[in-house]
Amino acid sequence: MATLTYWVARQHADSACYNLVARTKKELLLRIAENPSTKYEAPIKETVTYKDAFDLFEWVTGEGGGR
């Protein structure tokens, strides 16, 4: 099993595809600061566990994930 950890800041003014994501909290806070016109929730650390690259692909592109 492998893991993918990332940070997300959600916004509710538009589609979820406009939520910000980054590898680190510091990077995400910088991206939030670059876009002061949009209100974001506090950053949340997310971790996904997957079996292999295809499993990760299925998770990302499956129902609710964008396929």
N, C-alpha and C positions, 0 to 999 in steps of 0.2 A: 504494500500500500504506500501511496505517496500523498503528500499534502500540499495544498496551495493556500498561502495566507495572503490576504490583501486587506486594504482599508476602503470603506465606502462612506460617502456622505450623501444622504438622500435629500431630494427636494420634492415639493409637491406642486409646483407651479406648472410642470410640464410632464412629458412622458418619462418613465423610469430610465429610458436609455440616456437621459441627460444627467442622471446621478453621476457624481464624480467617483472614480476609483483610482487607487495608487498603491504602490508597493509598500510605502512607509507612511506612518501618520504625519511625519514632518512634510513629506512631499504633498500629501493631501491638504494639509493646512495651507501650504503655499498656493495650491490651486484654488482653494476657497477664497483666499485673499485676492487673487487675481480676478475674481468675478463677484464684486461686491453687490451687484444688482440682483443677484439670486440669493434667496435665503435657504441655507442648508441645515439639516439636523446635525447634531454632534457626530463626529466620525465614529464608526463602529468597526472593530476588527472582526473579520470573517475568516474562517478556515474551512476548506473543502478537502475531504479525503476521497481519493479515487484509486482504482486498481491499476489503470494504465492510460495511455494517451487517448485511446478510443473511448474509454469510460468518461474521461474528462470532456471529450468532444460531445458525447451524447448528453451530458449534463448541461453543457453550455448551449447547445442548439435544440434541445428537446422542448417539450411543452412548457411554456412560461420562461424559456431561456432564449428564444429568438429564432428557432428554425422556421 
